[in-house]
Amino acid sequence: MPFSAVPFFLNRVLRIYPVYWLIASGTLLMVALYPTACAWKGEWCRESTALDWSGNLLTLPFEWYAADFRLVPPAWSVAVELICYASSGERWPEHGG
C-alpha cells in the first residue's frame, strides 16, 4: 500500500491533540482554582495575547512567533515533533505492502 500523507497526518493530529488539549484544560482549571499556581509558574498569570493563546492551542514552536508563554511547558517537544512530521512527510518514498 503506498504511503499517503493525509491519513498519516490525520492520525498524528488525532493522537496528539486530544491528549494535549485535555492536559491544557486541566492546567487552566488548576490555575483558576489555585491562585498560588502563579507562584510556581509565573507566566501562567501574566498578561497574554491572542497569539500566545493560538500558539498554545496549536502547539506552535516559539521560534515562529515572539512568545515565551507555554501553558503546558513540556509541549515544546510536541511542537518539534509536529514540525518534523510536516517537514519530512513530502520526502518519504512510497512503498508497497
C-alpha positions as CSV (number, residue, x, y, z in Angstrom):
1,M,0.0,0.0,0.0
2,P,1.6,3.3,-1.0
3,F,2.2,6.0,1.6
4,S,-0.5,8.6,1.9
5,A,0.3,11.8,3.7
6,V,-3.2,12.8,4.6
7,P,-4.1,9.7,6.7
8,F,-0.7,9.8,8.3
9,F,-1.0,13.4,9.4
10,L,-4.6,13.0,10.4
11,N,-3.6,10.0,12.6
12,R,-0.9,12.2,14.2
13,V,-3.3,15.0,14.9
14,L,-5.9,12.7,16.4
15,R,-3.2,11.0,18.5
16,I,-1.6,14.2,19.8
17,Y,-4.1,17.0,20.1
18,P,-6.9,15.4,22.2
19,V,-4.5,14.5,25.0
20,Y,-2.7,17.8,24.8
21,W,-5.9,19.7,25.0
22,L,-7.1,17.6,27.9
23,I,-3.8,18.5,29.8
24,A,-4.0,22.1,28.8
25,S,-7.6,22.3,30.1
26,G,-6.5,20.7,33.3
27,T,-3.8,23.3,33.6
28,L,-6.2,26.2,33.1
29,L,-8.6,24.7,35.7
30,M,-5.7,24.4,38.2
31,V,-4.7,28.0,37.6
32,A,-8.3,29.2,38.0
33,L,-8.9,27.1,41.2
34,Y,-5.5,27.6,42.9
35,P,-4.2,31.2,42.8
36,T,-0.9,30.0,44.3
37,A,-0.2,28.2,41.0
38,C,1.1,31.5,39.7
39,A,3.9,31.5,42.3
40,W,5.1,28.2,40.9
41,K,4.8,29.1,37.2
42,G,4.6,32.9,36.9
43,E,3.9,33.2,33.2
44,W,0.6,31.4,33.7
45,C,-0.8,34.6,35.3
46,R,0.9,37.3,33.2
47,E,-1.0,39.2,30.6
48,S,-1.1,37.2,27.4
49,T,-2.1,37.9,23.8
50,A,-4.3,36.1,21.3
51,L,-1.1,35.0,19.6
52,D,0.1,33.4,22.9
53,W,-3.2,31.5,23.1
54,S,-3.2,30.5,19.5
55,G,0.4,29.3,19.8
56,N,-0.6,27.2,22.8
57,L,-3.7,25.9,21.3
58,L,-1.8,24.7,18.2
59,T,1.5,24.0,20.0
60,L,3.5,26.2,17.7
61,P,7.2,26.5,18.2
62,F,8.3,29.6,20.0
63,E,10.6,30.4,17.1
64,W,7.6,31.1,14.9
65,Y,6.3,34.0,16.9
66,A,7.6,36.2,19.7
67,A,6.4,34.5,22.8
68,D,7.7,32.9,26.0
69,F,4.4,31.6,27.4
70,R,3.8,27.9,27.3
71,L,0.6,26.7,29.0
72,V,2.0,23.1,29.2
73,P,5.8,23.6,29.4
74,P,6.8,20.1,28.1
75,A,4.8,20.7,25.0
76,W,7.7,22.3,23.3
77,S,8.7,18.8,22.3
78,V,5.3,18.2,20.7
79,A,5.8,21.3,18.6
80,V,9.2,20.0,17.4
81,E,7.6,16.6,16.7
82,L,4.8,18.1,14.6
83,I,7.3,20.2,12.6
84,C,9.4,17.1,11.9
85,Y,6.3,15.3,10.6
86,A,5.4,18.2,8.4
87,S,8.9,18.8,7.0
88,S,9.7,15.1,6.3
89,G,6.3,14.0,5.0
90,E,6.9,15.0,1.4
91,R,10.2,13.2,1.2
92,W,9.1,9.7,2.3
93,P,9.2,7.2,-0.5
94,E,6.2,5.3,-1.5
95,H,6.4,1.6,-0.5
96,G,4.4,-1.5,-1.4
97,G,2.8,-3.8,1.1
